[in-house]
Each structure stands twice: as C-alpha cells, then as structure tokens.
Amino acid sequence: HNMINVFELLTGKSVRTIDDAHSDWINTLTTTSDNKFIVSGSVDKLVRMRGIDDGKLNLDMSGHTGAVLSVVASSDNKYIVSSSEDSTIRIWSTNDGNELHLLKGQNDAVKCVSISSTQGVIVSGSSNGFLILWNISDGLLKKKIELGVSINSVAFTSDGKEFLAALGNGEVTIFSTDNLTVNNKLKLHSGSISSLAISSTSAFFVTSGSEDNLVKIIKLH
C-alpha cells in the first residue's frame, strides 16, 4: 500500500520497485514532464518527489494536515500542486520543496487539481461540488462556481484553453478556462467517474474507475 512500482509502458514489465515510499497508503502519483521524477501524495499527509531511475528521495514536502488526494506537476517543471482532505491546495517549488502559496477557498476535501502553465492557472474540484480557478503566480482565487455534485478529477487540454471535469453523477463537463462557461456535457457512465486523463495532443480523453466498471476513450472534439 505504500510501495511504488515503475513499469515499461509498451511491455508492462516491472522495472523498479520503491519500497516504503510513504508511511501510509499512497493516494496519488504523477511524473514531471521530463520523466525524471515521480511525485506522490499519501494518507501520511506528505508530498514526495523522487528520481524515476533510482527511486532516491529528492524532496519531502510537509504542511498538509489531512491526507493528500491529488498531486500534479507544471509542464515547465517549476511547480508541484497538491490538494488534500484538509480543504487546502498548496503550491510547492521543485527547486527546494518550499511551500510558495497556501490556497484556501474550498470548504471540503479537495479531490483533484490540474495546472496550466500556458494560462497561468490552477483548477480544483471538491467533494461538495465546488470548482475553483486560481492564479499560479500569487495563489489568489479567480472564480468559483458550484456544480452540486462531487468533482472527482480535472484535467486541462494541452493549450490550457479548456479543461474537463469528471463528476460523481457519471458526467464529464468541458469548460472554457477564460470564463468557466460550459462548452459541452457528456453523460458517459452510469456511476461516479473517479479518474480522467487527456492525451498529449488533446485529441482524446479517457475516463476510468467508474462504478459501472468501464473504461472509455472519447474523441474530445
């Protein structure tokens, strides 16, 4: 439960196992865009960054007072953003692991975050249905809307002009980043969607972990 396995993408072969990566369950994983580092978040309230080739711990980031639910690295690899059961989002420097900004505005567990370096913004979603857009540079809240259903996963397109939100009612909603207007709504699953990812070209997105036991690949436009 606190172990990280690294696999070859094409073969599925396990190439590395990192034992005791955290002292408790690992909830979330991502990699930096240069594929040099793994970033993980855990029930132990820590965010950790370690080398993908050797598993060596590079940064240990502490500050959350609840389990870490989501982590993401900026495309320029300058920042790590984490969200937690403690209702906060934190922006960390990848240079030294220092906390740059503490983002407060959600009043329930923040289940997901995504970052767009091109647009200079972060989007977060909470279990009580609030979606918030934040500035990366100063951590200030830009806009907040209520969807009325748990927001389980969010992801920006490659140009950052749109983002997708996977919801607890089985829907994926596509938003415009500029003004948070809804560009499209898709009912894709009969149960809650727990995970969503967009391809590097933003041509397709994938939904998974739904209660209906389906994984779907959808053309974005």
C-alpha positions as CSV (number, residue, x, y, z in Angstrom):
1,H,0.0,0.0,0.0
2,N,3.0,2.3,0.4
3,M,5.0,1.0,-2.4
4,I,5.6,2.5,-5.9
5,N,6.1,0.2,-9.0
6,V,7.6,1.5,-12.2
7,F,6.6,-0.3,-15.4
8,E,7.7,-0.2,-19.0
9,L,4.8,1.3,-21.0
10,L,4.9,-1.0,-24.0
11,T,5.6,-4.3,-22.3
12,G,4.0,-3.8,-18.9
13,K,7.2,-5.2,-17.4
14,S,8.1,-4.0,-13.9
15,V,11.5,-2.4,-14.0
16,R,11.7,-0.9,-10.5
17,T,10.0,-1.2,-7.1
18,I,10.3,1.6,-4.5
19,D,9.5,0.1,-1.1
20,D,8.3,2.2,1.8
21,A,7.8,5.3,-0.4
22,H,5.5,6.6,2.3
23,S,4.5,5.5,5.8
24,D,0.8,5.0,4.8
25,W,-1.4,4.5,1.7
26,I,-0.4,6.3,-1.5
27,N,-3.4,8.1,-3.0
28,T,-2.0,9.8,-6.0
29,L,1.0,9.7,-8.4
30,T,2.3,11.8,-11.3
31,T,5.6,12.4,-13.1
32,T,7.3,15.5,-14.2
33,S,7.1,16.3,-17.9
34,D,10.8,15.4,-18.4
35,N,10.1,12.0,-16.9
36,K,12.9,12.4,-14.4
37,F,10.9,12.5,-11.2
38,I,7.9,10.8,-9.6
39,V,5.6,12.9,-7.4
40,S,3.4,11.1,-4.8
41,G,0.9,12.0,-2.2
42,S,-0.2,9.9,0.7
43,V,-2.5,9.4,3.7
44,D,0.6,10.3,5.7
45,K,0.0,14.0,4.6
46,L,3.3,14.2,2.7
47,V,4.1,15.1,-0.9
48,R,7.3,13.5,-2.1
49,M,9.4,13.8,-5.2
50,R,12.0,11.1,-6.1
51,G,14.1,10.1,-9.1
52,I,12.3,7.8,-11.5
53,D,15.5,6.0,-12.4
54,D,16.9,5.3,-8.9
55,G,13.9,6.0,-6.6
56,K,16.1,8.3,-4.5
57,L,14.1,10.8,-2.4
58,N,14.7,14.3,-3.8
59,L,12.1,16.5,-2.0
60,D,9.9,15.9,1.1
61,M,7.1,18.5,1.3
62,S,5.1,18.7,4.5
63,G,2.3,21.1,5.5
64,H,-1.0,19.4,4.8
65,T,-3.0,18.4,7.9
66,G,-5.0,15.8,6.1
67,A,-4.4,13.0,3.6
68,V,-3.1,14.2,0.2
69,L,-5.6,13.3,-2.5
70,S,-4.1,14.8,-5.7
71,V,-0.7,15.9,-7.0
72,V,0.3,17.5,-10.3
73,A,3.5,19.0,-11.8
74,S,3.5,22.0,-14.0
75,S,4.6,21.4,-17.6
76,D,7.6,23.6,-17.1
77,N,8.5,21.5,-14.0
78,K,8.8,24.6,-11.8
79,Y,5.8,23.8,-9.5
80,I,4.1,20.9,-7.8
81,V,0.5,21.5,-6.8
82,S,-1.2,19.3,-4.2
83,S,-4.7,19.0,-2.7
84,S,-5.9,17.4,0.5
85,E,-8.7,16.3,2.8
86,D,-7.8,19.4,4.8
87,S,-9.6,21.6,2.2
88,T,-6.5,23.3,1.0
89,I,-4.3,23.4,-2.1
90,R,-0.6,24.0,-1.8
91,I,1.9,25.2,-4.5
92,W,5.5,23.9,-4.0
93,S,8.8,24.9,-5.6
94,T,10.6,22.0,-7.3
95,N,13.9,23.7,-6.6
96,D,13.8,23.2,-2.9
97,G,10.4,21.9,-1.9
98,N,9.4,25.1,-0.2
99,E,5.7,26.0,0.0
100,L,5.1,29.0,-2.2
101,H,1.4,29.5,-1.7
102,L,-1.4,28.1,0.5
103,L,-4.7,28.3,-1.3
104,K,-7.9,28.5,0.8
105,G,-11.4,28.7,-0.6
106,Q,-12.8,25.2,-0.6
107,N,-14.7,24.1,2.5
108,D,-14.5,20.3,1.9
109,A,-11.9,17.8,0.8
110,V,-10.2,18.9,-2.4
111,K,-10.3,15.7,-4.5
112,C,-8.5,17.0,-7.6
113,V,-6.2,19.7,-9.1
114,S,-4.8,20.4,-12.5
115,I,-2.4,23.1,-13.7
116,S,-2.0,25.0,-16.9
117,S,1.4,26.8,-17.2
118,T,0.4,28.4,-20.5
119,Q,-2.7,30.0,-18.9
120,G,-1.1,30.6,-15.5
121,V,-3.9,29.0,-13.6
122,I,-4.9,26.0,-11.4
123,V,-8.3,24.4,-11.3
124,S,-9.5,22.5,-8.3
125,G,-12.6,20.4,-7.5
126,S,-14.0,19.4,-4.2
127,S,-16.2,16.6,-2.9
128,N,-19.0,19.0,-2.2
129,G,-19.1,20.2,-5.8
130,F,-17.2,23.5,-5.8
131,L,-14.9,24.3,-8.8
132,I,-12.3,27.0,-8.3
133,L,-9.9,28.7,-10.7
134,W,-6.7,30.1,-9.1
135,N,-3.7,32.2,-10.2
136,I,-0.4,30.3,-10.1
137,S,1.7,33.4,-9.5
138,D,0.0,34.7,-6.3
139,G,-2.4,31.9,-5.3
140,L,-5.4,34.1,-5.5
141,L,-8.9,32.9,-6.2
142,K,-10.1,34.0,-9.7
143,K,-13.5,32.4,-9.9
144,K,-15.7,29.9,-8.0
145,I,-18.8,28.0,-9.2
146,E,-20.9,25.3,-7.6
147,L,-21.8,22.2,-9.7
148,G,-23.9,20.5,-7.0
149,V,-22.1,17.1,-7.4
150,S,-18.7,15.7,-6.3
151,I,-15.9,16.7,-8.7
152,N,-13.5,13.7,-8.8
153,S,-11.0,14.6,-11.5
154,V,-10.0,17.6,-13.6
155,A,-7.6,18.0,-16.5
156,F,-6.5,20.8,-18.8
157,T,-6.1,20.5,-22.6
158,S,-2.6,21.0,-23.8
159,D,-3.2,24.7,-24.7
160,G,-5.0,25.3,-21.4
161,K,-7.9,26.9,-23.1
162,E,-10.3,24.2,-21.9
163,F,-10.5,21.8,-19.0
164,L,-12.6,18.7,-18.3
165,A,-14.2,17.7,-15.0
166,A,-15.3,14.2,-14.2
167,L,-18.2,14.1,-11.8
168,G,-19.9,11.9,-9.3
169,N,-23.0,11.6,-11.5
170,G,-21.2,9.9,-14.4
171,E,-20.9,13.1,-16.4
172,V,-17.8,14.8,-18.0
173,T,-18.2,18.6,-18.3
174,I,-16.0,20.6,-20.7
175,F,-15.3,24.2,-19.5
176,S,-13.8,27.2,-21.1
177,T,-10.9,28.3,-18.9
178,D,-11.4,32.0,-19.6
179,N,-14.8,32.4,-18.0
180,L,-15.8,28.9,-16.8
181,T,-18.6,28.6,-19.3
182,V,-19.8,25.1,-20.1
183,N,-18.8,24.1,-23.7
184,N,-20.2,20.6,-23.5
185,K,-21.7,18.0,-21.2
186,L,-21.3,14.2,-21.8
187,K,-23.1,11.5,-19.8
188,L,-20.6,8.7,-20.1
189,H,-21.1,6.4,-17.1
190,S,-23.9,5.1,-15.0
191,G,-21.9,5.6,-11.9
192,S,-19.4,8.0,-10.4
193,I,-16.3,8.7,-12.5
194,S,-13.1,8.6,-10.4
195,S,-10.4,9.3,-13.0
196,L,-9.9,11.2,-16.2
197,A,-6.9,11.9,-18.4
198,I,-6.4,13.8,-21.7
199,S,-4.0,12.7,-24.4
200,S,-0.9,14.8,-25.1
201,T,-2.4,16.1,-28.3
202,S,-5.8,16.8,-26.6
203,A,-7.5,14.7,-29.4
204,F,-8.9,12.2,-26.9
205,F,-9.6,11.7,-23.3
206,V,-10.0,8.6,-21.1
207,T,-12.4,8.0,-18.2
208,S,-11.9,5.2,-15.8
209,G,-12.6,3.8,-12.4
210,S,-16.3,4.3,-12.8
211,E,-18.7,2.3,-10.7
212,D,-20.0,0.7,-13.9
213,N,-16.6,-1.0,-14.3
214,L,-16.0,0.6,-17.7
215,V,-13.1,2.5,-19.3
216,K,-13.9,4.8,-22.1
217,I,-11.8,6.6,-24.7
218,I,-13.6,9.6,-26.2
219,K,-12.8,12.0,-29.0
220,L,-12.7,15.4,-27.5
221,H,-14.0,17.5,-30.5
